[in-house]
């Protein structure tokens, strides 16, 4: 508690605390959504199985609109990435060093998950458990990694996409939305492969809106301004209040208007327009248009709004953004109170750990209850199933809390390196034109590392859940992941920086 209090006291006056709250709320809603919608049954052999209850609950489809919070995560990710990249450059660092720090924050807790799952799978296989069953259990536990793969596609593109944003402003997400619509037309006419680029175009469009929010909020680069999860010791920013709050100089401050502006309008009026307009467009697309009402995956639907992102999901994002802007002022005032802000700090310190392990918690609880002969298997939507939701979530919260206590420190202890120095030996790693490899070479190697990690996560997601995999994760995927993550770790440590 003392540490949390110290971090809260050091938070600069100019920090957008709302971004940290949104990140925590988005992950919490993903976790609760997955837990709440799960239905447990039994297969032909009597083993417990899990699936989504949504196909049995059509009345719940509109509830997926507020429950689909992945756009919120990419929105705050864009804000945070723009803030930390600008801060890194203001301190004399480069994009390659920034990317390696981002990789550490994302991959350290992910590596812990994969190594533990692969190790447990190996032990189970040696004990005689069927390889198909081992794979099924690990497949469920690694479902969260599909989202991480999408985010890891976006992060390395941040420097280039932020440069596009600085030049073309809000035209960039509009152009990306047009590409998403074109992909939707392709899959609606039977060419599903034409929509595959939407995994990139859709999430990039939302990420770009985060850039525009950052530029509206922070008109000048500040070397102390970094919105990585959890606050760092920083000095207060000197920005004075503008028309829409501290640090905001008002619409049109960059000299551009309309879609060429680099700044997201932050007023309540803008929020109201975005909320109503986004909702109206989403209703139109999901009623008169070809898109399903559900914004989460429902097996059997002709189209999926989230995999890959559809135009309907982007219009819903606009509505969510409008609601975020409407609540922004009240939330910022609340977050300037000590206890709420300390709670947000605590959650953000382990937010990725919570996300990565929440389905493992469900697997452990199901296994324990099944072994004890106490596992309920009511039909989805029945009174018994609805009554079981509250105790189910409470028990899962206890199991997840234990997992976070064990593995959370892996994430919480990740710290950014200082530009020009590595974390272990003090070798120059982030200085353009310095000793050792050039910035271009380091950047290219970092891109190779990210590509290997993304390939591994996608390969794991595409491998059937009943494939005979003794390690749970396909061997090729595990090797690629460890190779990519290892390369990124070596680069961050200063490997090659001495020439």
C-alpha positions, 0 to 999 in steps of 0.5 A: 500500500505504501508503494501504491501511495508513493506512485499515486503522489508522484503522478504528474498533474498532466497525466490522462488518468482516464486512459489507465482506467479505461485499460483496466475496465476493458480487460475486466470486462473481457474477463467477466464476459468470457466467464459469464458466457461460458457453459460447461457440459460433458462430452460422450466420455463424460469429460467436461467441455466448455463453449460459448452460451451465445448461440443459445441466447439470442436475446443477449446479442444486443448486450454484446455491444457494450461487452465488446471492448477490444476497440477500447483497448486498441484506442487506449493502446494508440494513446499510450503508444503515441505518448511513450514514443513521443516521450522516448524521442524527446529524451533522445531515444529512437523507435527501435529502442521504444519498440524493444521496451514495448516488446518486453512489457507484452512478451514477458508475461506471455512467455511465462504463460506459454512456458508453464502451459507447455511444461504442464502439457509435457508432464501430462503427456509423459503421464499418459494423457492423450495428446488430443486432450492435452491440446484441447486444454491448452487450446482453451487456455491460449484463446486470449493469445489471438487478441495479443497477436493482433495487437503485436501486428499493430505495435511495430507499425506505430512509428510509421502510422504515427508519421502518417497521422502527423501528416494526414490526421483523421483521414488515415482512420477514415481510409482504413475504414473504407478498406475494411468496408471493401473487405466486408463486401468481398466476404459477403460475396463468398470471398472470405480471404478478401477480408483477412487484411481487416485484422490489420486495417480494422485495429489500425483504424481504432489505434489511429483514433488513439493518436488523435486523442493523444495529440489533442491532449498533449500539444507538446512532446514531453520527455516525462509523459509515458502512458505505459500501464502503471505510472512511472515517477514523472515530473508534472507537465507545465501544460495549462488548461485549454478549452477542454481541460488541462493540456488541451489547446482546443480544436484546430490548434494544429492549423488544420480543420476537418479530417486533416486535423490531427486532434480528436475533438474532446468536447461533450458536444463531440462526444454526444454526436459520436455516440448518437451517430455511431449508434445510428450507423450500427443499428442501420448496418445490423438491421437493414445491412448484412451484419449480425447484431452480435459483436462477439463470435457466434458460431453459425453466423454468416459474418463475424463482426470481430474476427476480422473487424467489420465496418459495423464494429468500427461504427460501434467503436465511434459510439463507444468513443462518444460515450468515453468522451461524455464520461471523461470529465467526471472520471478524471475528477474521480481519479484525482482522489487517492484511493480510486487512483491507487486501485487503477495503478494496482490493476494496471501493474498486472493487467496483462497477467489478468487477461492472459490467465483468466481462462486458465483459472476457469480450466483449473476450477472446472478440473477441481470441481469435476474431480470432487464430483461437484461440477454443475452442468446446467443448460445454457439460459436455464434458471439453474445456469443463470443462478450459477453465474454469481458463485461461478464468477466469485470462485473464478475470481479467487482462483485468478487472484492466486494466479496473479499473485504468483505470475503478476510480478513477472509483468509488474517488474518490467521497467523501460530502459533509458535511452542510450543505455541498456538495462544490464551493462550500460552499453549504448543501445538507443543512440542513433549513430552510436557504437555497434549496430545501426538503428536500421539494423536493430529495427530490422532485427526487432521486426523479425522478432515481432514477426516470429512471435506473431507467426507463432501465436497465429499458428497456435490459434489456427491449429485445431483444438483436437490436434495431437500436440503433446506440448499443447502448443504446436512445436513449430509455434513454440520454437518460433515464439521462443526464438522471436522473444529471445531475439527481442530480449537480446536486442534489449539487453544491448547485444550487438551494441558494441560492434 
